[in-house]
Amino acid sequence: MKTITLNNGVEMPLQGFGVFQIAPQDCEAAVRSALDVGYRMIDTAQAYYNEAAVGRAWRTSGIAREDLFLVTKVWISNAGDERAAKSIDESLRKLETEYIDLLLIHQAFGDYYGTYRAMQKALEAGKVRAIGLSNFVDARFVDLVENMEVKPAVLQLETHVFSQQKRMRELMAPYGTRLMAWAPLAEGRNGIFTHPTLTAIGARYGKTAAQTALRFLMAEDVIAIPKSVHRERLVENFSIDDFELSAEDLDAIRALDGGKPMFADFNDPALAKFLLEYDAKFNPERQ
Ligand SMILES: NC(=O)c1ccc[n+]([C@@H]2O[C@H](COP(=O)([O-])OP(=O)(O)OC[C@H]3O[C@@H](n4cnc5c(N)ncnc54)[C@H](OP(=O)(O)O)[C@@H]3O)[C@@H](O)[C@H]2O)c1
């Protein structure tokens, strides 16, 4: 799998496996399956409530820690200097690891300045190899980045062929921050798996629409973490290293960009309220 060098010199696989919406009881098997297929980067989060399953899966896989790239994210309920620091130690414990490769702030709500300071300290302490953000857009991104010493290595945003984040990529470029795509297959929306443009382009290379959409992100140096609980789809999504899209193909796929996200408007007060209440509602340890 191809890798990308982050702004602090850390090398990261361009493609990994995301475990959002995989129940803790199914997650260990799903991660084992992904590792078996060849994935070496796993994207989890405190608020996916499956970090421990990820930890068990890699520990029992026999894969050396240095051959893995573990990503997790600090949730809003753990925001602030002290709570974030404590939650990082808790993530390390659940993931059964001495260091996290990439740690992100999951959402731009709560005391995220305190969280970022705690992450900078964890970086200094060697508990984390790189730090970054998720779902920080526009002014919030610029404000945090301008005020913090360590520039984020990665910004994880909803990114797929229908929402290519061109404007955010321009904002990120001066800081060397890399784009990491969540929902890289648009969670199946817009008929992505049978989309005529993607299907026609893919057919020329003997590839599916999903593979074409993922290869496009790779060609644009966008890190992607497609999720599937089906082994054959894990294999399909991972088999994108052996073809290259032509300049014409890339232009045709660039033209699919709708210019705005399809899933979440982070300026929506109702979304803010939902996310602020999320942990109290969904954390199985708090039920
Ligand atoms: N930072 C954030 O706020 C945030 C938000 C959302 C997601 N994420 C991260 O991004 C990862 C991926 O995003 P996502 O899971 O929302 O969406 P996604 O990867 O775009 O799409 C996943 C969906 O597509 C299906 N699928 C996958 N490969 C397929 C294929 N080749 N053919 C047909 N169907 C296929 C999966 O079904 P099956 O599983 O049934 O195969 C699942 O329903 C998450 O797991 C998480 O790690 C982060």
The ligand as an SDF file (V2000), in Angstrom:
LIG
                    3D

 48 52  0  0  0  0  0  0  0  0999 V2000
  -14.3990   11.8010   11.5720 N   0  0  0  0  0  0  0  0  0  0  0  0
  -15.6740   11.5700   11.4310 C   0  0  0  0  0  0  0  0  0  0  0  0
  -16.5200   12.3380   11.9080 O   0  0  0  0  0  0  0  0  0  0  0  0
  -16.1290   10.3730   10.6710 C   0  0  0  0  0  0  0  0  0  0  0  0
  -17.4650   10.2700   10.2510 C   0  0  0  0  0  0  0  0  0  0  0  0
  -17.8410    9.1260    9.5130 C   0  0  0  0  0  0  0  0  0  0  0  0
  -16.9030    8.1530    9.2400 C   0  0  0  0  0  0  0  0  0  0  0  0
  -15.6080    8.2700    9.6880 N   0  0  0  0  0  0  0  0  0  0  0  0
  -14.5720    7.2370    9.4050 C   0  0  0  0  0  0  0  0  0  0  0  0
  -14.6060    6.9240    8.0100 O   0  0  0  0  0  0  0  0  0  0  0  0
  -14.8320    5.5360    7.8450 C   0  0  0  0  0  0  0  0  0  0  0  0
  -15.5720    5.2490    6.5570 C   0  0  0  0  0  0  0  0  0  0  0  0
  -16.7590    6.0150    6.4950 O   0  0  0  0  0  0  0  0  0  0  0  0
  -18.2100    5.3680    6.4710 P   0  0  0  0  0  0  0  0  0  0  0  0
  -18.1690    4.0250    7.0690 O   0  0  0  0  0  0  0  0  0  0  0  0
  -19.1410    6.3520    7.0760 O   0  0  0  0  0  0  0  0  0  0  0  0
  -18.5700    5.3040    4.9180 O   0  0  0  0  0  0  0  0  0  0  0  0
  -17.9300    4.5910    3.5950 P   0  0  0  0  0  0  0  0  0  0  0  0
  -16.6740    3.8910    3.9110 O   0  0  0  0  0  0  0  0  0  0  0  0
  -17.9750    5.6360    2.5350 O   0  0  0  0  0  0  0  0  0  0  0  0
  -19.0680    3.5490    3.2150 O   0  0  0  0  0  0  0  0  0  0  0  0
  -19.3430    2.4280    3.9850 C   0  0  0  0  0  0  0  0  0  0  0  0
  -20.5970    1.7800    3.4130 C   0  0  0  0  0  0  0  0  0  0  0  0
  -20.3550    1.3160    2.0850 O   0  0  0  0  0  0  0  0  0  0  0  0
  -20.5280   -0.0980    2.0280 C   0  0  0  0  0  0  0  0  0  0  0  0
  -19.4410   -0.6020    1.1720 N   0  0  0  0  0  0  0  0  0  0  0  0
  -18.1130   -0.5370    1.4100 C   0  0  0  0  0  0  0  0  0  0  0  0
  -17.4060   -1.0050    0.3740 N   0  0  0  0  0  0  0  0  0  0  0  0
  -18.3090   -1.3910   -0.5560 C   0  0  0  0  0  0  0  0  0  0  0  0
  -18.1940   -1.9540   -1.8440 C   0  0  0  0  0  0  0  0  0  0  0  0
  -17.0100   -2.1950   -2.3890 N   0  0  0  0  0  0  0  0  0  0  0  0
  -19.3440   -2.2190   -2.5330 N   0  0  0  0  0  0  0  0  0  0  0  0
  -20.5610   -1.9750   -1.9880 C   0  0  0  0  0  0  0  0  0  0  0  0
  -20.7230   -1.4400   -0.7610 N   0  0  0  0  0  0  0  0  0  0  0  0
  -19.6130   -1.1540   -0.0590 C   0  0  0  0  0  0  0  0  0  0  0  0
  -20.4710   -0.6000    3.4520 C   0  0  0  0  0  0  0  0  0  0  0  0
  -21.3210   -1.7160    3.6270 O   0  0  0  0  0  0  0  0  0  0  0  0
  -20.8660   -3.0800    4.3540 P   0  0  0  0  0  0  0  0  0  0  0  0
  -20.1250   -2.7360    5.6090 O   0  0  0  0  0  0  0  0  0  0  0  0
  -22.1850   -3.7540    4.6170 O   0  0  0  0  0  0  0  0  0  0  0  0
  -20.0280   -3.8070    3.3550 O   0  0  0  0  0  0  0  0  0  0  0  0
  -21.0300    0.6050    4.2310 C   0  0  0  0  0  0  0  0  0  0  0  0
  -22.4480    0.5780    4.1950 O   0  0  0  0  0  0  0  0  0  0  0  0
  -15.6050    5.1460    9.1170 C   0  0  0  0  0  0  0  0  0  0  0  0
  -15.6220    3.7620    9.3560 O   0  0  0  0  0  0  0  0  0  0  0  0
  -14.8390    5.9430   10.1550 C   0  0  0  0  0  0  0  0  0  0  0  0
  -13.6270    5.2810   10.4860 O   0  0  0  0  0  0  0  0  0  0  0  0
  -15.2220    9.3720   10.3910 C   0  0  0  0  0  0  0  0  0  0  0  0
  1  2  1  0
  2  3  2  0
  2  4  1  0
  4  5  1  0
  4 48  2  0
  5  6  2  0
  6  7  1  0
  7  8  2  0
  8  9  1  0
  8 48  1  0
  9 10  1  0
  9 46  1  0
 10 11  1  0
 11 12  1  0
 11 44  1  0
 12 13  1  0
 13 14  1  0
 14 15  2  0
 14 16  1  0
 14 17  1  0
 17 18  1  0
 18 19  2  0
 18 20  1  0
 18 21  1  0
 21 22  1  0
 22 23  1  0
 23 24  1  0
 23 42  1  0
 24 25  1  0
 25 26  1  0
 25 36  1  0
 26 27  1  0
 26 35  1  0
 27 28  2  0
 28 29  1  0
 29 30  1  0
 29 35  2  0
 30 31  1  0
 30 32  2  0
 32 33  1  0
 33 34  2  0
 34 35  1  0
 36 37  1  0
 36 42  1  0
 37 38  1  0
 38 39  2  0
 38 40  1  0
 38 41  1  0
 42 43  1  0
 44 45  1  0
 44 46  1  0
 46 47  1  0
M  CHG  2   8   1  16  -1
M  END
$$$$
